[in-house]
């Protein structure tokens, strides 16, 4: 965090949009402040596109005045029921008074959205997070903010331009890197339980600690989260997962007791059971370690949405273990088929958490299903046939699957861990060699069902399916090359055994 004095803050706000807002507020006789995340991020030197402006008076009237003054480059949306308005300003309008070069203006041509609201006080009923709203002062408005670091306000009126208003010492909390509420945290969280999720999300994103009294209030009020919609919770979870250290967010959710309410399947992974002196590992903490390993393996410069969903695959890879856990007198604790159980659980979890039920879910489901395959191969003789089948089933997701499996090796036995990692290198090399030679990734058998039906005068039938599967298996097992002539000869030979004869 950087320390900023009044002149430095004034310089940072020296942009046409802020001067225009201040001028319009002065003309209307309103106090006006930029508040919340934008101000916080100025001090934390983080990029921020969210600009929230509070007026002591009508925020809607101020928004309309700003849009008029900005001209054709601005568009205003009014949300009368909420007492708010949004002004979208074309990026180039920010530079009307600037003497920057054309190239510099080009880099600043993004549209900006400014949210306007009138200062207000809020009160809540116990069974809803929708407040009863009344007009209020700036202090009232700052008191209703979730955390001290989000209650900072900078004045935009000409005579006080750049003046910081910080009644709850949010600056000191930023310096101490803590999340704390402006008022009694029990009231703050009970009034709007979504703030509990936001506390954990901000602690994760900013790498801050949650102040002890605030964290204890999280624990006391955790049951209140049940009145929050799944969509709101999912939005916070996705922001946690997109942070630099998502495992920390899940750890905090577990420690405060929210996890067992919003994601009981993940919470069920925690714990160690001992039988006859033999214990299994704690699969919750193992899962967080795997998630952290995946995040560390990512190249930030190439981070994309697919890598984001790989994080979800890491989080869910062992989700089937509680249901599959068994004690075997000879083998000890076993989790047979936990990958297949987990595969079936993924759609249920995505649906309940309001995550996308599309190709992204199927991608996570596939990796959960296949995550044991490379480990089994690496723990045995690395055969061409096993690697071909892995490549066929994983397709274009093979590299992500291998990354997940390497992240899954968290053994504290360094020799065992190194043996697995060395064998994974053998698997990776075989994947490259076999793909180059056999073109297995996403391959379609060179003789398809249509050709088989035409060749033998068949309709869609069990025999056609048997021959198609036989060709696929023969190629994956290395019996024949992935070529049309070899595959057709194989079909003829297998069909003859079934009493089928090609048409002339």
C-alpha positions as CSV (number, residue, x, y, z in Angstrom):
1,X,0.0,0.0,0.0
2,X,1.2,3.5,-0.8
3,X,0.7,6.6,1.4
4,X,-1.1,9.4,-0.4
5,X,-1.4,13.0,0.7
6,X,-4.1,15.5,-0.4
7,X,-2.1,16.8,-3.4
8,X,-1.3,13.3,-4.6
9,X,-5.0,12.3,-4.3
10,X,-6.0,15.4,-6.2
11,X,-3.5,14.5,-8.9
12,X,-4.9,10.9,-9.2
13,X,-8.4,12.3,-9.5
14,X,-7.3,14.9,-12.1
15,X,-9.5,13.4,-14.9
16,X,-12.3,15.0,-16.9
17,X,-14.9,12.6,-15.6
18,X,-14.2,13.5,-11.9
19,X,-14.1,17.3,-12.6
20,X,-17.3,17.1,-14.6
21,X,-19.1,15.2,-11.7
22,X,-17.8,17.8,-9.2
23,X,-18.9,20.7,-11.4
24,X,-22.4,19.2,-11.8
25,X,-22.7,18.6,-8.1
26,X,-21.6,22.2,-7.3
27,X,-24.2,23.5,-9.8
28,X,-26.9,21.4,-8.0
29,X,-25.7,22.4,-4.6
30,X,-24.9,18.8,-3.6
31,X,-22.0,17.3,-1.7
32,X,-20.5,14.6,-3.9
33,X,-17.9,11.8,-3.3
34,X,-16.3,8.9,-5.1
35,X,-16.4,6.1,-2.6
36,X,-15.7,2.4,-2.1
37,X,-13.5,0.1,-4.2
38,X,-12.2,2.7,-6.5
39,X,-10.7,4.7,-3.6
40,X,-9.4,1.6,-1.9
41,X,-7.6,0.5,-5.1
42,X,-6.0,3.9,-5.5
43,X,-4.1,3.2,-2.3
44,X,-3.5,-0.4,-3.0
45,X,-2.3,0.4,-6.5
46,X,-4.7,-2.1,-8.1
47,X,-6.5,-1.4,-11.4
48,X,-10.2,-0.6,-10.9
49,X,-13.0,0.1,-13.4
50,X,-15.8,0.4,-10.8
51,X,-16.5,4.0,-10.0
52,X,-19.2,4.6,-7.4
53,X,-20.3,8.1,-6.6
54,X,-22.5,9.1,-3.7
55,X,-24.3,12.4,-3.5
56,X,-25.8,13.9,-0.4
57,X,-29.1,14.4,-2.1
58,X,-30.4,12.9,-5.4
59,X,-27.9,10.6,-7.1
60,X,-30.2,10.2,-10.0
61,X,-30.4,14.0,-10.7
62,X,-26.6,14.2,-10.5
63,X,-26.2,11.3,-13.0
64,X,-28.6,13.0,-15.4
65,X,-26.7,16.3,-15.1
66,X,-23.4,14.6,-15.7
67,X,-24.7,12.8,-18.8
68,X,-26.1,16.1,-20.2
69,X,-22.7,17.8,-19.7
70,X,-20.8,14.9,-21.2
71,X,-22.9,15.1,-24.3
72,X,-23.4,12.4,-26.9
73,X,-20.5,10.3,-25.5
74,X,-22.5,9.5,-22.4
75,X,-25.6,7.4,-21.8
76,X,-27.6,7.3,-18.5
77,X,-29.7,4.4,-17.2
78,X,-32.0,5.1,-14.2
79,X,-33.0,2.5,-11.7
80,X,-35.7,4.4,-9.9
81,X,-36.8,1.5,-7.6
82,X,-33.2,1.4,-6.2
83,X,-32.6,5.1,-6.2
84,X,-29.5,4.7,-8.4
85,X,-28.4,5.6,-11.9
86,X,-25.5,4.5,-14.1
87,X,-23.7,6.7,-16.6
88,X,-21.7,5.0,-19.3
89,X,-19.1,7.3,-20.8
90,X,-17.2,6.7,-24.0
91,X,-13.5,6.4,-23.2
92,X,-12.3,9.1,-25.7
93,X,-14.4,11.7,-23.8
94,X,-12.0,11.3,-20.8
95,X,-9.3,12.9,-22.9
96,X,-11.1,16.0,-24.2
97,X,-9.0,18.3,-22.1
98,X,-5.8,16.1,-22.4
99,X,-2.7,16.9,-24.4
100,X,-1.7,13.3,-24.5
101,X,-0.5,11.8,-27.8
102,X,-2.8,9.9,-30.1
103,X,-1.2,6.6,-29.1
104,X,-1.7,7.4,-25.4
105,X,-5.3,8.4,-26.0
106,X,-5.8,5.1,-27.8
107,X,-4.8,3.1,-24.8
108,X,-7.3,5.1,-22.7
109,X,-10.3,4.7,-25.0
110,X,-12.2,2.1,-22.8
111,X,-15.7,2.9,-21.8
112,X,-16.2,3.8,-18.2
113,X,-19.3,3.1,-16.1
114,X,-20.1,5.4,-13.1
115,X,-22.7,4.3,-10.6
116,X,-24.5,7.2,-8.8
117,X,-26.5,6.9,-5.6
118,X,-27.9,9.3,-3.0
119,X,-26.4,9.0,0.5
120,X,-28.7,6.8,2.6
121,X,-29.2,4.9,5.8
122,X,-30.5,1.4,5.8
123,X,-32.4,-0.9,8.2
124,X,-33.1,-4.6,7.8
125,X,-35.7,-7.2,8.8
126,X,-34.4,-10.5,10.1
127,X,-35.6,-12.7,7.1
128,X,-34.3,-10.6,4.2
129,X,-31.2,-8.8,3.0
130,X,-33.3,-6.2,1.2
131,X,-33.0,-3.0,3.4
132,X,-35.5,-0.3,4.2
133,X,-33.9,2.7,2.7
134,X,-34.1,6.4,3.8
135,X,-32.2,9.5,2.8
136,X,-29.1,10.0,4.9
137,X,-25.8,11.8,5.4
138,X,-22.4,10.8,4.1
139,X,-21.7,9.4,7.5
140,X,-24.9,7.3,7.3
141,X,-23.8,6.0,3.9
142,X,-20.3,5.1,5.1
143,X,-21.7,3.3,8.1
144,X,-23.8,1.0,5.9
145,X,-20.7,-0.1,3.9
146,X,-19.5,-3.6,4.4
147,X,-15.8,-3.0,5.5
148,X,-13.7,-0.1,6.6
149,X,-11.5,-0.4,3.5
150,X,-14.6,0.1,1.3
151,X,-15.9,3.1,3.3
152,X,-13.2,5.6,2.1
153,X,-14.6,8.6,0.3
154,X,-12.9,11.3,-1.8
155,X,-14.7,14.6,-2.2
156,X,-15.3,15.8,-5.8
157,X,-16.6,19.3,-5.0
158,X,-14.3,22.0,-6.3
159,X,-13.5,23.6,-2.9
160,X,-12.7,20.2,-1.3
161,X,-11.5,18.3,-4.4
162,X,-9.4,15.3,-3.4
163,X,-10.2,15.5,0.4
164,X,-10.3,12.1,2.0
165,X,-13.1,11.2,4.4
166,X,-12.2,8.2,6.5
167,X,-14.2,8.0,9.7
168,X,-13.5,4.3,10.4
169,X,-9.7,4.4,9.9
170,X,-9.8,2.3,6.7
171,X,-6.4,3.6,5.8
172,X,-4.9,2.0,9.0
173,X,-6.7,-1.2,8.3
174,X,-5.2,-1.3,4.8
175,X,-1.8,-0.6,6.2
176,X,-2.3,-3.5,8.7
177,X,-3.8,-5.6,5.9
178,X,-7.0,-6.5,7.8
179,X,-10.7,-6.8,6.9
180,X,-12.9,-5.2,9.6
181,X,-16.5,-3.8,9.6
182,X,-17.3,-0.2,10.3
183,X,-19.8,-1.1,12.9
184,X,-20.6,-4.1,15.1
185,X,-19.8,-7.1,12.8
186,X,-22.7,-9.1,14.2
187,X,-25.1,-6.4,13.0
188,X,-23.2,-6.0,9.7
189,X,-23.4,-9.7,8.9
190,X,-26.9,-10.4,10.2
191,X,-28.3,-7.4,8.2
192,X,-26.7,-8.6,4.9
193,X,-25.2,-12.2,5.2
194,X,-23.6,-11.9,1.7
195,X,-21.0,-9.7,3.4
196,X,-19.7,-12.8,5.1
197,X,-18.8,-14.2,1.6
198,X,-17.4,-10.8,0.6
199,X,-15.2,-10.8,3.7
200,X,-13.6,-14.0,2.7
201,X,-13.4,-13.0,-0.9
202,X,-11.6,-9.7,-0.1
203,X,-9.2,-11.5,2.3
204,X,-8.4,-13.9,-0.5
205,X,-8.0,-11.4,-3.3
206,X,-6.0,-8.9,-1.3
207,X,-4.1,-11.4,0.9
208,X,-5.5,-9.6,4.0
209,X,-6.3,-11.2,7.4
210,X,-9.9,-11.0,8.8
211,X,-9.8,-9.1,12.1
212,X,-10.4,-11.6,15.0
213,X,-13.7,-10.1,16.2
214,X,-15.0,-9.9,12.7
215,X,-14.0,-13.6,12.1
216,X,-15.8,-14.7,15.3
217,X,-18.9,-12.8,14.0
218,X,-18.6,-14.8,10.8
219,X,-18.7,-18.0,12.8
220,X,-21.7,-16.9,14.9
221,X,-23.8,-15.7,12.0
222,X,-22.9,-18.4,9.5
223,X,-26.5,-19.9,9.5
224,X,-27.7,-16.5,8.1
225,X,-26.1,-17.4,4.8
226,X,-29.2,-19.6,4.1
227,X,-31.2,-16.6,3.1
228,X,-28.8,-15.7,0.3
229,X,-29.5,-16.9,-3.2
230,X,-27.3,-19.5,-4.9
231,X,-26.5,-17.1,-7.7
232,X,-25.0,-14.5,-5.2
233,X,-23.0,-17.1,-3.5
234,X,-21.7,-18.6,-6.8
235,X,-20.6,-15.1,-7.9
236,X,-18.4,-14.8,-4.7
237,X,-17.1,-18.3,-5.1
238,X,-16.0,-17.6,-8.7
239,X,-14.2,-14.5,-7.6
240,X,-12.4,-16.5,-5.0
241,X,-11.4,-19.2,-7.5
242,X,-10.1,-16.5,-9.9
243,X,-7.8,-15.1,-7.2
244,X,-4.1,-15.7,-6.9
245,X,-4.5,-18.0,-3.9
246,X,-8.0,-19.6,-4.1
247,X,-7.1,-22.4,-1.6
248,X,-6.9,-19.7,1.1
249,X,-10.5,-18.7,0.4
250,X,-11.7,-22.3,0.8
251,X,-9.7,-22.7,4.0
252,X,-11.4,-19.6,5.5
253,X,-14.8,-20.8,4.4
254,X,-14.1,-24.1,6.2
255,X,-12.7,-22.5,9.3
256,X,-15.7,-20.2,9.8
257,X,-18.3,-22.9,9.2
258,X,-19.8,-21.5,6.0
259,X,-18.4,-24.3,3.8
260,X,-20.5,-27.1,5.3
261,X,-23.6,-25.0,4.6
262,X,-22.9,-23.9,1.0
263,X,-20.7,-26.8,-0.1
264,X,-21.2,-29.8,2.2
265,X,-19.6,-32.3,-0.3
266,X,-16.3,-30.4,0.0
267,X,-16.5,-30.1,3.7
268,X,-17.2,-33.8,4.0
269,X,-13.6,-34.5,2.7
270,X,-12.2,-33.2,6.0
271,X,-11.1,-35.5,8.7
272,X,-9.0,-38.6,9.3
273,X,-10.3,-42.0,10.4
274,X,-8.1,-44.6,12.0
275,X,-8.7,-48.4,12.0
276,X,-6.2,-50.9,13.5
277,X,-3.6,-48.2,13.7
278,X,-3.9,-47.3,10.0
279,X,-5.2,-43.9,9.0
280,X,-6.0,-42.3,5.6
281,X,-4.9,-38.8,4.7
282,X,-7.1,-35.8,5.2
283,X,-8.6,-35.4,1.8
284,X,-9.8,-31.8,2.3
285,X,-6.3,-30.4,3.0
286,X,-4.9,-32.7,0.3
287,X,-7.4,-31.1,-2.1
288,X,-6.4,-27.6,-1.2
289,X,-2.8,-28.6,-1.8
290,X,-3.6,-30.0,-5.2
291,X,-5.5,-26.7,-6.0
292,X,-2.5,-24.7,-5.0
293,X,-0.2,-26.9,-7.0
294,X,-2.3,-26.3,-10.1
295,X,-2.4,-22.6,-9.6
296,X,1.4,-22.5,-9.1
297,X,1.9,-24.4,-12.3
298,X,0.0,-21.9,-14.4
299,X,1.8,-19.4,-16.5
300,X,0.1,-16.1,-15.6
301,X,0.8,-14.7,-19.0
302,X,-1.3,-17.4,-20.7
303,X,-4.0,-17.7,-18.0
304,X,-7.4,-18.2,-19.7
305,X,-10.9,-19.4,-18.9
306,X,-9.9,-23.0,-19.5
307,X,-7.2,-22.8,-16.9
308,X,-9.8,-21.3,-14.6
309,X,-12.0,-24.4,-14.9
310,X,-8.9,-26.6,-14.4
311,X,-8.9,-25.1,-10.9
312,X,-12.5,-26.4,-10.4
313,X,-11.4,-29.8,-11.6
314,X,-8.6,-29.8,-9.0
315,X,-11.1,-28.8,-6.3
316,X,-13.5,-31.6,-7.2
317,X,-11.1,-34.3,-8.3
318,X,-11.5,-36.3,-5.0
319,X,-15.1,-35.2,-4.3
320,X,-16.3,-38.9,-4.5
321,X,-14.0,-40.2,-1.8
322,X,-16.4,-39.9,1.2
323,X,-19.0,-42.0,-0.6
324,X,-16.4,-44.6,-1.7
325,X,-14.4,-44.9,1.5
326,X,-14.1,-48.6,2.7
327,X,-12.0,-50.4,5.2
328,X,-10.3,-53.6,3.9
329,X,-8.4,-55.8,6.5
330,X,-5.7,-56.5,3.9
331,X,-5.5,-53.3,2.0
332,X,-6.4,-50.8,4.7
333,X,-8.5,-47.7,3.7
334,X,-9.7,-47.8,0.0
335,X,-11.5,-45.3,-2.2
336,X,-12.3,-47.6,-5.2
337,X,-14.0,-45.9,-8.1
338,X,-14.1,-42.5,-6.3
339,X,-13.3,-40.9,-9.7
340,X,-16.4,-42.4,-11.3
341,X,-18.6,-41.4,-8.3
342,X,-17.1,-37.9,-8.5
343,X,-17.8,-37.8,-12.2
344,X,-21.5,-38.4,-11.4
345,X,-21.5,-35.8,-8.6
346,X,-20.1,-32.9,-10.8
347,X,-23.3,-32.1,-12.6
348,X,-25.3,-32.1,-9.3
349,X,-22.8,-29.7,-7.7
350,X,-22.6,-27.4,-10.7
351,X,-26.4,-27.2,-10.8
352,X,-26.8,-26.5,-7.1
353,X,-24.0,-23.9,-7.1
354,X,-25.4,-22.2,-10.3
355,X,-22.3,-22.9,-12.2
356,X,-22.5,-23.2,-16.0
357,X,-24.1,-26.5,-17.2
358,X,-22.3,-26.5,-20.5
359,X,-19.0,-27.6,-22.0
360,X,-17.2,-26.1,-19.0
361,X,-19.0,-28.5,-16.7
362,X,-18.3,-31.4,-19.1
363,X,-14.6,-30.5,-19.1
364,X,-14.4,-30.6,-15.3
365,X,-16.4,-33.9,-15.3
366,X,-14.0,-35.4,-17.8
367,X,-10.9,-34.5,-15.8
368,X,-12.5,-35.8,-12.5
369,X,-13.3,-39.1,-14.3
370,X,-9.9,-39.6,-15.8
371,X,-7.6,-38.2,-13.1
372,X,-6.6,-41.6,-11.8
373,X,-5.7,-43.0,-15.2
374,X,-2.2,-41.4,-15.6
375,X,-1.4,-42.3,-12.0
376,X,-2.3,-46.0,-12.6
377,X,-0.2,-46.0,-15.8
378,X,2.8,-44.3,-14.1
379,X,2.7,-46.7,-11.2
380,X,2.9,-49.7,-13.6
381,X,4.7,-50.5,-16.8
382,X,4.0,-47.6,-19.2
383,X,2.6,-49.6,-22.2
384,X,1.8,-48.1,-25.6
385,X,-1.8,-49.5,-25.4
386,X,-2.6,-47.9,-22.1
387,X,-1.2,-44.5,-23.3
388,X,-3.1,-44.7,-26.6
389,X,-6.4,-45.3,-24.7
390,X,-5.6,-42.4,-22.3
391,X,-4.9,-40.1,-25.3
392,X,-8.1,-41.2,-27.1
393,X,-10.3,-40.5,-24.0
394,X,-8.7,-37.3,-23.0
395,X,-8.4,-35.8,-26.5
396,X,-7.3,-32.1,-26.5
397,X,-7.6,-32.0,-22.7
398,X,-4.6,-34.4,-22.2
399,X,-2.2,-31.7,-21.2
400,X,-4.5,-30.3,-18.6
401,X,-5.1,-33.9,-17.3
402,X,-1.4,-34.5,-16.9
403,X,-1.0,-31.2,-15.2
404,X,-3.8,-32.1,-12.7
405,X,-2.3,-35.5,-12.1
406,X,1.2,-34.1,-11.4
407,X,-0.4,-31.6,-9.0
408,X,-2.2,-34.6,-7.3
409,X,1.1,-36.1,-6.1
410,X,1.4,-34.6,-2.6
411,X,3.1,-37.5,-0.9
412,X,5.4,-36.5,1.9
413,X,7.6,-39.6,0.9
414,X,10.0,-37.7,-1.3
415,X,11.3,-40.9,-3.0
416,X,7.8,-42.1,-3.9
417,X,6.8,-38.6,-5.1
418,X,9.9,-38.4,-7.3
419,X,9.2,-41.8,-8.7
420,X,5.7,-40.8,-9.8
421,X,7.0,-37.5,-11.3
422,X,9.7,-39.3,-13.2
423,X,7.2,-41.9,-14.5
424,X,4.9,-39.1,-15.6
425,X,7.7,-37.8,-17.7
426,X,7.8,-41.2,-19.4
427,X,4.0,-41.0,-19.9
428,X,4.3,-37.5,-21.4
429,X,7.1,-38.6,-23.8
430,X,5.0,-41.6,-24.9
431,X,2.0,-39.3,-25.5
432,X,4.1,-37.2,-27.8
433,X,5.6,-40.2,-29.6
434,X,2.4,-42.0,-30.1
435,X,0.4,-39.0,-31.2
436,X,3.1,-38.2,-33.8
437,X,3.0,-41.8,-35.1
438,X,-0.6,-42.9,-34.6
439,X,-2.6,-39.6,-34.6
440,X,-4.8,-40.8,-31.7
441,X,-5.8,-37.5,-30.2
442,X,-9.5,-36.9,-31.1
443,X,-9.2,-39.6,-33.8
444,X,-12.2,-41.0,-35.7
445,X,-11.8,-44.7,-36.7
446,X,-10.8,-44.8,-40.5
447,X,-13.7,-47.1,-41.1
448,X,-16.9,-45.8,-39.8
449,X,-20.4,-47.3,-39.3
450,X,-21.7,-46.0,-42.6
451,X,-19.0,-47.7,-44.6
452,X,-19.5,-50.9,-42.6
453,X,-23.3,-50.9,-43.4
454,X,-22.7,-50.2,-47.1
455,X,-20.0,-52.9,-47.4
456,X,-22.0,-55.7,-45.8
457,X,-25.6,-54.5,-46.6
458,X,-26.5,-54.0,-43.0
459,X,-28.9,-51.6,-41.3
460,X,-28.0,-50.0,-37.9
461,X,-27.6,-53.0,-35.7
462,X,-25.6,-54.7,-32.9
463,X,-23.2,-56.2,-35.5
464,X,-22.2,-52.7,-36.8
465,X,-21.5,-51.6,-33.3
466,X,-19.3,-54.7,-32.6
467,X,-17.3,-54.1,-35.8
468,X,-16.8,-50.4,-35.0
469,X,-15.6,-51.1,-31.5
470,X,-13.3,-53.9,-32.8
471,X,-11.6,-51.4,-35.2
472,X,-11.2,-48.8,-32.4
473,X,-9.8,-51.3,-29.9
474,X,-7.4,-52.8,-32.5
475,X,-5.9,-49.4,-33.3
476,X,-5.7,-48.4,-29.6
477,X,-4.0,-51.7,-28.7
478,X,-1.5,-51.3,-31.6
479,X,-2.8,-54.4,-33.5
480,X,-3.3,-52.4,-36.7
481,X,-2.1,-48.9,-37.7
482,X,-4.5,-46.0,-37.8
483,X,-4.9,-46.3,-41.6
484,X,-8.0,-47.0,-43.8
485,X,-6.7,-50.0,-45.8
486,X,-5.4,-51.8,-42.7
487,X,-8.7,-51.0,-40.8
488,X,-10.8,-52.3,-43.7
489,X,-8.9,-55.5,-44.0
490,X,-9.3,-56.0,-40.2
491,X,-13.1,-55.4,-40.6
492,X,-13.4,-58.0,-43.4
493,X,-11.5,-60.6,-41.3
494,X,-13.6,-59.9,-38.2
495,X,-16.9,-59.8,-40.2
496,X,-16.0,-63.2,-41.8
497,X,-15.8,-64.7,-38.3
498,X,-19.3,-63.4,-37.7
499,X,-20.6,-64.9,-40.8
500,X,-20.8,-61.7,-42.8
501,X,-19.8,-61.4,-46.4
502,X,-19.0,-58.1,-48.3
503,X,-21.3,-57.2,-51.1
504,X,-19.9,-57.3,-54.6
